Amino acid sequence: MRVNMKSHVALAGGLVGLLGLASMLATLAAAPPALSAQSTATWRKLFNGADLTGWSQTGTARWKVENGVIVGGQGESGQRGSSLVSNEQYKNFELELDFMLAEHDAYNSGVYVRTGYQINIGRHEAGEFIGVVIHRVTPEAIRGNVLWLDKGDEKFPGLRRKEDWNHLQIGVTGQHITIALNGTKICDVIDDPTDPAEAKWKEAGPITLQWPPAGEAGGFVGFVKYRNIRIREL
């Protein structure tokens, strides 16, 4: 029986090509999701690791820096919480940071973007998710005006690491907000406000770190920690 060596070589080459394509697709599938359009801008540090240069504090409780980490949630007795607000404003951007949250009931923190959108950082076990929440009066809102646009890690129980650092990626482009937690995409939201009171949500705003609310902390004096905060504009 005659063997067509050219056919065998072509077949082998085709199989190698298919295997290479399969490997490439598997690699792409395993990679963290792209959060927004690619940017040619370089990443900039929002926190220099030494002090709170570039940030302003509100309220009586004071944020502090310890060992290269921003620490909040440990106010003195009788002090209300406060926010840590970036001096610069941003409209379309990618933001990355690491956070750690004390493990206690509904204790939570968050990152505000565009003035009106809060990336809530809470404990799944207490119904405080890592997701997108706003204040808007609608039938779906809880407590009158607290509206979850996406409850994020409700769909991924156990994704947040307890008593450990977690990596958060936030993408904001137009009215599109995406969030990834520890490399897994958990939120994909499009919100187009029509209320004139929410018009500023479409414009640039500061990046704001939220002190755990006193009411939701139930008197617990815990902590929220942030590090490795960086941003690039789109």
Backbone as numpy.savetxt, mean C-alpha at the origin, in Angstrom:
# Nx Ny Nz CAx CAy CAz Cx Cy Cz
14.91 -48.42 -42.87 14.06 -47.23 -42.87 14.94 -46.00 -42.87
14.66 -45.06 -43.78 15.43 -43.85 -43.88 14.96 -42.85 -42.83
15.92 -42.19 -42.18 15.60 -41.18 -41.17 15.93 -39.81 -41.71
14.96 -38.92 -41.68 15.16 -37.55 -42.14 15.75 -36.74 -40.99
17.09 -36.59 -40.98 17.77 -35.92 -39.88 17.36 -34.46 -39.78
17.10 -33.80 -40.91 16.69 -32.40 -40.88 15.37 -32.23 -40.15
14.44 -33.18 -40.35 13.14 -33.09 -39.67 13.32 -33.23 -38.17
14.20 -34.20 -37.77 14.44 -34.41 -36.34 15.07 -33.19 -35.70
16.01 -32.56 -36.38 16.67 -31.37 -35.85 15.67 -30.24 -35.70
14.80 -30.06 -36.72 13.79 -29.00 -36.66 12.81 -29.24 -35.52
12.42 -30.54 -35.35 11.48 -30.87 -34.28 12.11 -30.59 -32.92
13.37 -30.99 -32.76 14.07 -30.76 -31.48 14.18 -29.27 -31.20
14.51 -28.50 -32.24 14.61 -27.04 -32.06 13.28 -26.45 -31.65
12.19 -26.96 -32.26 10.86 -26.46 -31.90 10.50 -26.76 -30.47
10.85 -27.98 -30.00 10.56 -28.35 -28.62 11.34 -27.48 -27.64
12.61 -27.22 -27.97 13.42 -26.36 -27.10 12.81 -24.97 -27.02
12.33 -24.46 -28.18 11.70 -23.14 -28.19 10.45 -23.10 -27.34
9.63 -24.14 -27.44 8.40 -24.21 -26.65 8.70 -24.28 -25.17
9.72 -25.08 -24.82 10.10 -25.18 -23.40 10.60 -23.83 -22.88
11.35 -23.11 -23.71 11.84 -21.79 -23.31 10.70 -20.81 -23.10
9.70 -20.86 -24.02 8.54 -19.99 -23.89 7.76 -20.31 -22.63
7.58 -21.60 -22.34 6.85 -22.02 -21.14 7.56 -21.54 -19.89
8.90 -21.64 -19.89 9.67 -21.19 -18.73 9.51 -19.69 -18.52
9.54 -18.93 -19.64 9.40 -17.47 -19.54 8.03 -17.09 -19.01
6.97 -17.75 -19.48 5.62 -17.47 -19.02 5.46 -17.79 -17.55
6.08 -18.89 -17.10 6.01 -19.27 -15.69 6.69 -18.22 -14.82
7.81 -17.70 -15.32 8.53 -16.66 -14.57 7.70 -15.41 -14.44
7.05 -15.02 -15.55 6.19 -13.83 -15.51 5.02 -14.01 -14.58
4.44 -15.20 -14.56 3.29 -15.47 -13.71 3.67 -15.39 -12.24
4.91 -15.78 -11.92 5.34 -15.79 -10.53 5.79 -14.42 -10.05
6.06 -13.50 -10.98 6.57 -12.18 -10.60 5.48 -11.35 -9.96
5.85 -10.41 -9.06 4.87 -9.51 -8.46 4.16 -8.71 -9.54
2.89 -8.39 -9.35 2.12 -7.72 -10.38 2.60 -6.29 -10.61
2.56 -5.86 -11.87 2.84 -4.46 -12.16 1.70 -3.63 -11.62
2.00 -2.57 -10.89 0.95 -1.78 -10.26 0.43 -0.69 -11.16
1.22 -0.17 -12.04 0.77 0.91 -12.90 1.69 1.01 -14.11
1.46 2.03 -14.90 2.28 2.21 -16.08 3.75 2.37 -15.71
4.61 1.90 -16.57 6.03 2.00 -16.30 6.47 3.46 -16.33
7.39 3.81 -15.46 7.89 5.17 -15.37 9.39 5.17 -15.63
9.84 6.23 -16.29 11.27 6.39 -16.50 11.89 7.19 -15.37
11.05 7.69 -14.47 11.55 8.47 -13.34 12.28 7.55 -12.36
13.21 8.12 -11.64 13.94 7.34 -10.65 13.22 7.37 -9.32
13.46 6.36 -8.51 12.88 6.30 -7.18 13.55 7.35 -6.30
12.77 7.97 -5.42 13.29 8.93 -4.45 12.87 8.50 -3.05
13.77 8.64 -2.10 13.44 8.31 -0.72 12.55 9.40 -0.12
11.44 8.99 0.51 10.62 9.95 1.25 11.05 10.02 2.71
11.74 9.00 3.17 12.25 8.95 4.53 13.74 8.67 4.46
14.55 9.59 5.06 15.99 9.46 4.93 16.63 8.48 5.91
15.81 7.90 6.81 16.32 6.91 7.74 16.95 7.48 8.99
17.04 8.83 9.06 17.71 9.45 10.20 16.80 10.38 11.00
15.97 11.17 10.29 15.07 12.10 10.97 13.84 12.34 10.09
12.98 13.27 10.49 11.72 13.50 9.78 11.80 14.70 8.84
12.97 14.94 8.29 13.12 15.97 7.27 12.20 15.66 6.08
11.45 16.67 5.62 10.52 16.46 4.50 9.12 16.12 4.94
8.90 16.03 6.26 7.59 15.70 6.81 7.18 16.75 7.85
5.86 16.90 8.02 5.31 17.77 9.06 4.37 16.96 9.92
4.31 17.26 11.21 3.45 16.53 12.14 2.24 17.37 12.52
1.10 16.70 12.70 -0.11 17.35 13.19 -0.51 16.68 14.49
-1.30 17.35 15.30 -1.75 16.76 16.56 -0.71 16.87 17.65
-1.07 16.40 18.83 -0.18 16.54 20.00 0.79 15.40 20.17
0.41 14.21 19.78 1.32 13.06 19.89 2.42 13.20 18.85
3.62 12.78 19.19 4.77 12.99 18.32 5.31 11.69 17.73
5.50 11.70 16.42 6.21 10.61 15.77 7.70 10.73 16.08
8.41 9.61 16.01 9.84 9.64 16.28 10.56 8.64 15.37
11.87 8.77 15.35 12.70 7.88 14.55 13.60 7.09 15.48
13.56 5.77 15.34 14.40 4.89 16.16 15.07 3.85 15.27
16.39 3.86 15.25 17.14 2.84 14.50 16.70 2.74 13.03
16.51 3.91 12.40 16.16 3.93 10.99 14.70 3.62 10.70
13.85 3.71 11.73 12.43 3.36 11.59 11.57 4.49 12.13
10.50 4.86 11.41 9.52 5.82 11.91 8.55 5.08 12.82
8.35 5.61 14.03 7.51 4.94 15.02 6.39 5.90 15.47
5.17 5.42 15.43 4.01 6.16 15.93 3.16 5.27 16.79
2.16 5.87 17.46 1.23 5.08 18.27 1.63 4.92 19.71
2.65 5.67 20.16 3.11 5.54 21.54 3.08 6.90 22.25
1.94 7.58 22.16 1.82 8.89 22.76 1.76 8.83 24.29
2.04 9.98 24.91 1.94 10.07 26.36 0.48 10.04 26.78
0.23 9.79 28.06 -1.12 9.72 28.58 -1.86 11.03 28.30
-3.05 10.92 27.75 -3.87 12.09 27.47 -3.64 12.71 26.11
-2.60 12.29 25.39 -2.33 12.85 24.07 -3.20 12.19 23.01
-3.70 13.00 22.11 -4.42 12.48 20.97 -3.42 12.05 19.90
-3.91 11.35 18.92 -3.03 10.91 17.85 -2.61 12.07 16.95
-1.85 11.76 15.93 -1.41 12.77 14.99 -1.14 12.12 13.64
-0.90 12.95 12.65 -0.55 12.45 11.33 0.82 12.96 10.95
1.49 12.21 10.10 2.79 12.61 9.57 2.58 12.87 8.08
2.77 14.12 7.67 2.37 14.57 6.34 3.59 14.98 5.53
3.71 14.44 4.31 4.84 14.82 3.45 4.69 16.29 3.04
5.81 16.99 2.95 5.77 18.39 2.56 5.46 18.56 1.08
5.81 17.58 0.29 5.53 17.62 -1.14 4.23 16.88 -1.46
3.63 17.23 -2.60 2.38 16.62 -3.02 2.61 15.81 -4.29
1.78 14.77 -4.46 1.95 13.84 -5.57 0.58 13.48 -6.16
0.54 13.34 -7.48 -0.71 12.99 -8.15 -0.68 11.57 -8.70
0.19 11.31 -9.63 0.34 9.96 -10.20 1.70 9.42 -9.79
1.70 8.26 -9.15 2.96 7.79 -8.56 2.90 6.32 -8.20
4.06 5.77 -7.91 4.20 4.48 -7.26 4.88 4.73 -5.92
4.34 4.14 -4.87 4.87 4.31 -3.51 5.14 2.94 -2.92
6.31 2.78 -2.31 6.64 1.52 -1.66 7.10 1.80 -0.23
6.76 0.89 0.68 7.20 1.02 2.07 7.06 -0.32 2.78
7.73 -0.41 3.92 7.56 -1.55 4.82 6.83 -1.05 6.06
5.96 -1.90 6.63 5.26 -1.52 7.85 5.18 -2.70 8.81
5.01 -2.37 10.10 4.75 -3.37 11.13 3.71 -2.78 12.08
2.72 -3.59 12.44 1.60 -3.12 13.25 1.48 -3.95 14.52
1.24 -3.28 15.66 1.03 -4.01 16.92 -0.21 -4.90 16.80
-0.14 -6.07 17.41 -1.24 -7.03 17.35 -2.21 -6.80 18.51
-3.27 -6.03 18.24 -4.26 -5.77 19.28 -5.60 -5.40 18.66
-6.59 -6.23 18.80 -7.97 -5.95 18.44 -8.06 -5.17 17.12
-8.78 -4.04 17.12 -8.99 -3.27 15.89 -7.92 -2.21 15.66
-6.82 -2.30 16.36 -5.71 -1.36 16.21 -5.32 -1.28 14.74
-5.21 -0.05 14.21 -4.90 0.09 12.79 -4.22 1.42 12.50
-3.66 1.52 11.32 -3.03 2.74 10.84 -3.43 2.90 9.38
-2.70 3.70 8.64 -3.04 3.85 7.23 -2.18 4.88 6.54
-2.27 4.89 5.21 -1.56 5.85 4.37 -2.60 6.57 3.52
-2.70 7.90 3.68 -3.62 8.69 2.86 -2.90 9.18 1.61
-3.60 9.08 0.46 -3.10 9.62 -0.80 -4.20 10.45 -1.43
-3.82 11.44 -2.23 -4.78 12.31 -2.91 -5.79 12.93 -1.93
-5.44 13.08 -0.69 -6.26 13.71 0.36 -7.41 12.83 0.83
-8.11 12.15 -0.10 -9.33 11.44 0.29 -9.26 9.94 0.36
-8.21 9.33 -0.20 -8.13 7.87 -0.26 -7.20 7.35 0.83
-7.73 6.48 1.67 -6.92 5.89 2.73 -6.60 4.44 2.39
-5.32 4.13 2.38 -4.89 2.74 2.29 -4.84 2.25 3.73
-5.89 1.62 4.15 -5.99 1.18 5.55 -5.00 0.06 5.83
-4.39 0.11 7.00 -3.48 -0.94 7.43 -4.01 -1.47 8.76
-4.71 -2.59 8.69 -5.35 -3.13 9.88 -5.20 -4.63 9.99
-5.81 -5.15 11.05 -5.71 -6.57 11.35 -6.94 -7.30 10.79
-6.68 -8.19 9.85 -7.74 -8.98 9.24 -8.63 -9.65 10.28
-8.01 -10.08 11.37 -8.74 -10.83 12.41 -9.81 -9.98 13.10
-9.63 -8.64 13.06 -10.57 -7.73 13.74 -11.46 -6.99 12.76
-11.47 -7.40 11.50 -12.30 -6.73 10.51 -11.71 -5.42 10.02
-10.43 -5.19 10.31 -9.72 -4.01 9.82 -8.72 -4.48 8.77
-9.08 -4.33 7.52 -8.30 -4.94 6.44 -7.22 -4.01 5.91
-6.37 -4.55 5.08 -5.43 -3.75 4.31 -6.09 -3.54 2.95
-6.64 -2.37 2.76 -7.40 -2.09 1.55 -7.67 -0.61 1.40
-8.59 -0.27 0.50 -8.88 1.13 0.17 -10.22 1.53 0.80
-10.19 2.59 1.60 -11.40 3.05 2.28 -11.50 4.57 2.13
-12.72 5.08 2.02 -12.96 6.52 1.91 -14.10 6.90 2.83
-14.32 8.20 2.98 -15.46 8.69 3.74 -16.47 9.28 2.75
-17.56 8.55 2.56 -18.60 8.96 1.61 -19.94 8.40 2.11
-20.94 9.23 2.13 -22.26 8.80 2.61 -22.98 8.06 1.48
-23.12 6.74 1.65 -23.85 5.90 0.69 -24.54 4.80 1.50
-25.52 4.13 0.91 -26.19 3.02 1.63 -25.23 1.91 2.02
-24.13 1.76 1.27 -23.17 0.68 1.55 -22.19 1.05 2.66
-22.13 2.32 3.04 -21.17 2.76 4.04 -21.52 2.22 5.42
-20.50 2.03 6.24 -20.70 1.63 7.63 -20.45 2.84 8.52
-21.05 2.85 9.68 -20.93 3.97 10.61 -21.27 5.30 9.93
-22.17 5.22 8.94 -22.64 6.44 8.30 -21.90 6.84 7.04
-20.55 6.86 7.11 -19.81 7.36 5.94 -18.49 6.64 5.66
-18.26 5.51 6.30 -17.02 4.76 6.06 -17.29 3.72 4.97
-16.72 3.94 3.80 -17.00 3.08 2.65 -15.74 2.37 2.19
-15.79 1.05 2.22 -14.68 0.24 1.69 -14.83 0.16 0.17
-13.83 0.62 -0.57 -13.82 0.42 -2.01 -13.26 -0.95 -2.36
-12.37 -1.44 -1.53 -11.81 -2.79 -1.71 -11.22 -3.23 -0.37
-11.69 -4.36 0.15 -11.20 -4.85 1.44 -9.90 -5.64 1.33
-9.30 -5.61 0.17 -7.93 -6.08 0.01 -7.66 -7.47 0.55
-6.93 -7.53 1.66 -6.47 -8.83 2.15 -7.57 -9.66 2.80
-8.83 -9.19 2.76 -9.93 -10.07 3.17 -9.92 -11.32 2.30
-9.47 -11.16 1.06 -9.42 -12.26 0.11 -8.18 -13.13 0.29
-7.25 -12.66 1.14 -5.98 -13.37 1.32 -5.64 -13.49 2.81
-6.44 -14.21 3.58 -6.16 -14.33 5.01 -4.79 -14.96 5.24
-4.06 -14.37 6.17 -2.73 -14.89 6.48 -1.62 -14.28 5.65
-1.95 -13.40 4.70 -0.92 -12.81 3.85 -0.07 -11.80 4.64
-0.71 -11.06 5.53 0.05 -10.12 6.37 0.83 -10.90 7.42
2.09 -10.57 7.57 2.94 -11.25 8.54 2.78 -10.60 9.91
2.43 -11.37 10.90 2.24 -10.85 12.24 3.59 -10.64 12.93
3.67 -9.53 13.67 4.88 -9.20 14.43 6.13 -9.25 13.55
5.96 -8.80 12.31 7.07 -8.82 11.36 6.84 -7.71 10.34
7.86 -7.45 9.52 7.74 -6.44 8.48 6.94 -6.96 7.30
6.15 -6.05 6.71 5.37 -6.36 5.52 5.67 -5.29 4.47
5.71 -5.72 3.21 6.03 -4.79 2.11 4.75 -4.39 1.39
4.54 -3.08 1.26 3.34 -2.53 0.63 3.72 -1.73 -0.60
3.04 -1.98 -1.72 3.23 -1.23 -2.96 1.91 -0.58 -3.33
1.93 0.72 -3.56 0.72 1.48 -3.88 0.94 2.17 -5.22
0.03 1.96 -6.16 0.09 2.64 -7.45 -1.13 3.52 -7.64
-0.92 4.77 -8.02 -2.03 5.71 -8.26 -1.81 6.35 -9.62
-2.73 6.09 -10.54 -2.67 6.66 -11.89 -4.07 7.09 -12.29
-4.27 8.39 -12.49 -5.62 8.87 -12.75 -6.51 8.53 -11.56
-7.60 7.84 -11.81 -8.49 7.41 -10.73 -8.36 5.92 -10.45
-7.22 5.37 -10.86 -6.95 3.95 -10.71 -5.97 3.74 -9.56
-6.34 2.93 -8.58 -5.49 2.65 -7.43 -5.27 1.14 -7.33
-4.03 0.74 -7.22 -3.70 -0.67 -7.05 -2.80 -0.83 -5.84
-2.93 -1.97 -5.17 -2.14 -2.25 -3.98 -1.65 -3.69 -4.05
-0.38 -3.88 -3.69 0.18 -5.22 -3.54 0.76 -5.34 -2.14
0.50 -6.47 -1.50 1.02 -6.75 -0.16 1.94 -7.97 -0.25
3.18 -7.78 0.14 4.17 -8.86 0.11 4.21 -9.58 -1.24
4.12 -8.76 -2.32 4.25 -9.30 -3.67 2.97 -9.82 -4.28
1.85 -9.78 -3.54 0.55 -10.25 -4.06 -0.39 -9.07 -4.26
-0.93 -8.94 -5.45 -1.86 -7.85 -5.72 -3.17 -8.11 -4.98
-3.59 -7.16 -4.13 -4.79 -7.36 -3.31 -5.90 -6.37 -3.63
-5.59 -5.26 -4.29 -6.61 -4.25 -4.60 -6.43 -3.74 -6.01
-7.56 -3.52 -6.68 -7.56 -2.90 -8.01 -8.85 -2.09 -8.09
-8.73 -0.78 -7.90 -9.90 0.08 -7.72 -9.90 1.22 -8.74
-11.06 1.48 -9.32 -11.26 2.69 -10.11 -12.41 3.45 -9.46
-12.14 4.69 -9.05 -13.15 5.52 -8.40 -13.13 6.89 -9.06
-14.29 7.34 -9.53 -14.39 8.62 -10.22 -15.37 9.52 -9.48
-14.92 10.28 -8.50 -15.81 11.10 -7.68 -16.56 12.14 -8.52
-17.85 12.29 -8.23 -18.66 13.30 -8.92 -19.13 14.40 -7.98
-19.02 14.16 -6.68 -19.40 15.17 -5.70 -18.37 16.30 -5.72
-18.80 17.56 -5.86 -17.85 18.68 -5.86 -16.95 18.69 -4.62
-17.46 18.17 -3.50 -16.66 18.14 -2.27 -15.49 17.18 -2.38
-15.53 16.27 -3.36 -14.47 15.29 -3.54 -13.58 15.62 -4.74
-13.76 16.80 -5.33 -13.00 17.17 -6.53 -11.49 17.13 -6.29
-11.07 17.51 -5.10 -9.64 17.54 -4.80 -9.02 16.15 -4.76
-9.87 15.10 -4.70 -9.34 13.74 -4.70 -8.73 13.39 -6.05
-9.01 14.20 -7.07 -8.45 13.96 -8.39 -7.15 14.72 -8.61
-6.77 15.51 -7.63 -5.58 16.34 -7.75 -4.45 15.81 -6.86
-3.31 16.44 -7.00 -2.16 16.04 -6.19 -2.42 16.32 -4.71
-1.86 15.48 -3.88 -2.00 15.64 -2.44 -0.79 15.07 -1.73
-0.63 15.34 -0.45 0.52 14.80 0.29 0.36 13.31 0.57
1.44 12.67 0.93 1.41 11.30 1.46 1.32 11.46 2.97
0.31 10.88 3.58 0.07 11.06 5.00 0.03 9.73 5.73
0.85 9.60 6.77 0.84 8.41 7.61 -0.07 8.68 8.79
-0.98 7.76 9.05 -1.98 7.95 10.10 -1.55 7.30 11.41
-1.67 8.05 12.49 -1.50 7.52 13.84 -2.70 6.65 14.16
-2.55 5.49 14.79 -3.71 4.66 15.14 -4.76 5.46 15.91
-6.01 5.52 15.41 -7.05 6.32 16.06 -7.29 5.88 17.50
-7.41 6.86 18.40 -7.58 6.55 19.82 -8.83 5.72 20.07
-9.93 6.06 19.40 -11.18 5.34 19.62 -11.09 3.90 19.20
-10.45 3.64 18.07 -10.35 2.28 17.57 -9.27 1.49 18.29
-8.33 2.21 18.94 -7.28 1.52 19.70 -7.80 1.05 21.05
-8.95 1.57 21.48 -9.54 1.15 22.75 -8.66 1.41 23.95
-7.87 2.49 23.90 -6.99 2.82 25.01 -5.66 2.10 24.98
-5.49 1.20 24.02 -4.24 0.44 23.91 -3.12 1.33 23.39
-1.99 1.32 24.05 -0.83 2.08 23.60 0.13 1.10 22.91
0.03 1.06 21.61 0.85 0.12 20.86 1.82 0.85 19.94
1.96 0.37 18.72 2.88 1.02 17.79 2.49 0.71 16.36
2.87 1.61 15.48 2.91 1.35 14.05 4.27 1.84 13.59
4.94 1.03 12.76 6.30 1.37 12.33 6.37 1.37 10.80
7.15 2.31 10.28 7.36 2.42 8.84 8.86 2.57 8.55
9.28 2.00 7.42 10.67 2.15 6.98 10.73 1.99 5.47
11.88 2.30 4.89 12.13 2.11 3.45 11.02 2.72 2.60
10.66 3.97 2.89 9.60 4.66 2.13 10.23 5.34 0.91
9.75 4.98 -0.26 10.26 5.61 -1.47 9.15 5.81 -2.47
9.34 6.73 -3.42 8.29 7.08 -4.38 8.90 7.41 -5.72
8.16 7.18 -6.77 8.52 7.71 -8.08 7.27 8.18 -8.79
7.37 9.32 -9.43 6.21 9.91 -10.10 6.06 9.34 -11.50
4.80 9.26 -11.93 4.48 8.69 -13.24 4.05 9.78 -14.20
